[in-house]
Amino acid sequence: MEKEILFSEQRQKKAKRYNKTARWLSISEFALGIFFLFLLLSGLSHRVRDFVTGLFSSPWTVILLYLLIVGMMYEIISFPLSLYGGFSLEHKFDLSKQKFKSWLSDHLKSLILSFVLSLALVELLYFLIRNFPSSWWFMSALVFILFSVVLAKIFPLLILPLFYKFKPLEDEDLKNRLVGLAKETKSKIIGVFKWGLSEKTKKANAAFTGWGKTRRIILSDTLLKNFEPDEIETIFAHELGHWAKKHLWKGMGLQILLSFLGWWVAFRLLNSLSGYFKLYGVYDIAGLPLIILVFSVISFLFLPWVNFYSRKKELEADLFALNLTKKPKAFISAIEKLTEKNLAEYEPNKIIQFIFHSHPSPAQRIKLAQNFERGSG
């Protein structure tokens, strides 16, 4: 089928509107977060600290209440954007099937989970600051890296099931095909699971999640219903490519470098600017917004280059999938269907793609498969 027919002008315009709106929403959320951090640093953070320390003297309790109050403040001002982006926008473009009550429940669960994890990390951070004033930044980097590893390991077991239903894949033929592919790459998995995505969205997805003994294949029910076995096989082979090419380890290496850079910059700024921001010292919880601001700015500055690196690895995984399955036609039709189901832009603006996109455009991926087909033919 010709791309002009499959990706009609009407459909492309709809995809551009959807992605443009989602992009501006993300920019707005980032800008609001930065504004809130500056608002805190202008004096609001100090007032919250003074209020909390007037009630309690224990640093552990002070941090708990500080995070609770500041977190509630941010939730109040950011909720309209969360509601529009997570619920209204998806319904507007006919991508979501989720009822408001279900969305709100998921949103509350996300808030509670984020608060619990953030509280544990911030309590540990300030414990290190209080007890290791000259080396806390180095130790914090190590702790946060270890936390990322542990989170990746428990994610499919404890976190994803809070939001979606999972059950073992019942299609034995498909399961055997995917497990066979995994064995070809010497990848150990504990099972193949059906991911109950259709209760909430019409989008399709697949993933290779977990770490070590929690590594598993998850396939959305929307994928299983609308995609042919050969197409699913190529999608899964792409995920295997990330493992076979050690992209996880390489990505972790990049994360480690950025983590150490961020914590070192935070260390230097807190030491030099504590007086300017009228902090009692580096250990003052009122300085937490400065640490968050440092990482926000670093993430923003490195975003285009991190995405460039990610797109390169995605194309490597695509080529791996093509070489492993030898099914370029199935790969192309899978990309076409994913583009349709997920309302992705077939060929976005190059500047937009360079800055914001972590994956190559469908046009690039299809061209890669077409070139592979001609070369193998």
N, C-alpha and C positions, 0 to 999 in steps of 0.2 A: 504494500500500500504506500502510495506517495506521501511524503511528509506533509505536503501542502494540504492533502485531504485529511490525514489523521490528525494533524495539529492545525485545525482550521483557524482562520483569522479570528473568528469569534472566541474560540477557546483560548488562543494565545493572548487576546486582549484581557480575557477574564483572569488568566494566570498572572499577567503583568499587574493587573489591579490588585489581586490578592497579595502577591509578593511585595509589591510596592507599599501597600498598607501595612503588612507585617513588618517590613523593614523600618518604616518610619515609627512604628510602634516600639520596636526595639531601641531605636535611637532615642525616642522620648523617655523610655524607661531608664536608659543609661543617664540621660541628662537630668532626669528627676533625682536619680540616686546621687549624682555629683552635687546637685543643688542642696540636697538634704545633708550631705556630708559637710559642705561649707557652712550651712546653717548651724549644724552642731558645733563646728569649730569656732563659730563666731560668738559662742557663749551659751547656747542651749545645752551642750554636752556638760558644761560645768555646773549649770543649774540642776540638771538631773543628778549629777554626782553629789552635789551638796545636799540635795533632798534625801538621797539614799543613805549617805554617810551620817546624816542627822538621825536616821532611824536605827542603823546597825553599824557595828565597828568591824565585824568579820569581813575580810576582803572577799571571801568566797560568796557571802550573801550579798555584798555590795555589787559584785559583778552580775550575779543572778538578777537582781532587781533592775540594775542599769540596763541590761540587755532586754529585759521584759518591757520596760517603759519605752526605750528607744525603738524597739521592734514594733510595738503597738502604734507608736507615732508614725512610723514609716508605712505600716500596713494601712493606716487610715488614709494617707495621702496617695498611696500607690494602688489601692484597691480598684478604682475606676479603670485604670489601664489594664490591670490583671483581668478584670471582668470582660472588658472589650476584647482583649487579645485572646484570652483563653476560652471564652464562650461566644460572645456576640459575633466576632469576626468569622469564626469557624462555621457558625450557623448561617451567616449572611452568604457565604460562598458554598453552602450545601456540602460541607465536609464533615460536620459533626452530627451525631445522633444522640448526644448526651443531654439529658434533662438538666435543668438548672440545679435541682436539689442534688443530683449526683455530682455535678461540677463543683458545687459549693462544698460538698463533703470531701472531694479530692483536694480542693484548695486548702481546707482546714487541716487535713492530714499532712499536706506539704508544709504548712506553716509550723505545725507541731514538730514534725520531723526535723525541719531546718533549725528550729529553735533548740531542740535537744542536742543536735550535733554541734551547732555553733556554740552553745553554752559549754559543752565539754572541751572544745578546742580553745575557746577564749580563757576559760578557767586555767587550763594547762599552760597557755601562753603567758598569762600573768604570774603564774607560779614560777615559771622559768625566769621571767623578768625580775621578780623579787629575789630569787635565790642565785641567779647567775647573771649579774648586771653587765658583764663584759662579753659574754658568749651566748646570750639568750637567742640572738638572731640565728646563729648557726644551729643550735639545738632545735629551735622552732622549725627551721627548714626541714630538718630530719624528721621531726614528729609529723609535720603536715604531709610529707612524702609517704611515710609509713601509713598514715591515716588513709591516703588515697588508695594504697595497695589493699588495705583491709576492707575498705568500702567496696572496691571492685570485686573482692572475693565474696562478700556477703550480699551484694546487690541483688542477684537473682533469687536468693533464698529468703531474705527478710524484707527487702524494700519493694521490689516490683510487685510481689503478691499483695501488698497493701492497696494497690491501685487496679490490678488486673487479675483475671482468673487464668490459671494455667492447668493443663492436664496433659498427660503423655499422648503423643501423636498416635492415632489409631490406624492410620494408613501404613500398613507394614511394608508395602512395596516401596513407597516413597521414603519411609524411614530407613530401610535397608540401603537404598541408593545413596542417601545422604551420609549414613554411617560408613558406607564403603568409600565415599570420597574422602571422609575424614581420615580413614585408615591409610589411604594413598599418600596423604601428607603427614602421616604419623602423628596425627592430632588426637589426643585422648579426650573423649566426651562421656558424660554420664547419662546422657539421654537426649531425646528430641521431644520438644513440648509444643503444644498448640497454645497460642497466645490469644486470649479473648479480647481482641481489639474492637470487634464489630459492635459491642455494646455502647461504645463511646464515639467512634469515628469511622469514616468510610475509607480512610487512608490504609495503605498496606505497608508492611515492614517485616524485616527479618533481622536477627542478630545472633552473634556468637558471644554469649555473655559468661561472666564468671572468671575464676582464676583457680588453677590447679584442680582440686577435686570438685569444685563447683562449676566447672566449665560445661556449658550446655548449649544446644541449638534451640532457639525459640522462633517460631513461624507464626505470624498473625493469621487468624482465621479468615481475614479478608484476602490474604495472599493465597491461602489454600483453596479458597472458593473460586477465585477469579483467574488464577494462573495455572498453566499446564505444568506437569511434572518436570519437563525439560527446562522450563523457565525458572522454576523454583530451584532446580539443581544448579543453574548458572549463578543465581543470586547467592545461594549458599556457598558456592565455590569462591565467589568474591570475598565473602567473610573469612573463608579458610585462607585466602591469599594474605589477609592481614596477619594471620597467625604464622603462616609459613615464611613470610618475608620479615618476620620479627618487627612489625610495625608498632606493636604494643610496647616493646622494649625501647625502640627508637623514640617513640612518642614520650615515654617516661623520661628518657634522657633529656629531651627538650624541656619537659616540665620541671625536672630537677634544676636545670640551668636557670630557668626563669624564676623558680622558687627561691634559690639562693640569692639571685640578683634582687628580687623584691624584698627579702628579709634584710639584706645588707643595707639597701637604700632606706628602709624603714628604721633600722637601727641608727643610721647616721642622722636622719632627719629628726627622730625623737630626741636624740642627744643634743642636737644643735638648736632645735626649735621649741623645746619644752618651756623655756622662759618666755618666748614670744607668744605662745598660746596659753600662758599663765597656768601651766600644769605644775603639780607638786613635784613631779619628776617623771622619768620614763615609766615608772610603775603605776602612774595615775590612769585609771580607767577612762577618764575624760579624753585621753589621747587616742583611744581606739579608732575614732573616725579618721585620724591622720594615717594610721596603718592601712585601713581599708582604702583610703584615697590613693595611697601609694600603689597598691595592687591594681586598683581600677585604672589608673593612668598607664601603668606598665602593660596591662592587658590590652588597653586601647591602642597603644603605640605598636605593640607587637602583633595585633590582630591580623593585618594583611599578610604578614610573613608567616605566621602560624597557619593561616588558611592556605597560603601558597604551598607550604610543606604538606598540608593535609591533602590538597588536590593531587599533588604528585603521588602520594602514597595510594590514593584511591584509584588512580589510573594504573598503578603497578598491580593492585589487587584485581582490577578488571582484566589486565593482560594475563595474570596468573589463572584466572577463571577460564578464560578462553583457551589457554594452553592445556588446562586440566580436563575440561569437558569436551573440547573440540566441537562446540555447538554455537557458532556465532549467530545463526538465525534465531535460536532460542534466546540468546543473550540480548539481541536487538529488540525482539518482541517484549522481553521482560522490562527493558528500560522504557520502551514506549508505554507499556501498561502502567508502570510506576509513575511516569510523567503525567499520565492522564489521571490516575487515582489520587495522586498527591498534589495535583494542580501545580506542578513545578513549571518554571519557565524553560522552554526548549532551548533557547539561546539568549541568555541575559546579556545586558550591557557589560562589556569587558571590564570597565572600571568598577562597576558594582560587583562583578564576580571576583575581581582581584581583592577587594576590600572585605566583602561580607560572606562569600561562599566558601564553605569547607569542602564541597564536592564539585567535581567537574560538571559542566552543563550536560544535559542529555545529548545534545548535538555532538559534543566531544566524545562521549562514551560510545555513541552509535558509530561515529566515524572510525574510532579505534577498532570496533568489531568488524566494520566493513573492510577496512584495510587488512585485518587479520584474515578475513574470509578470502579476499583476493590473493593474499600471500600464500595461504594454505591450499588454495585451489590450483 
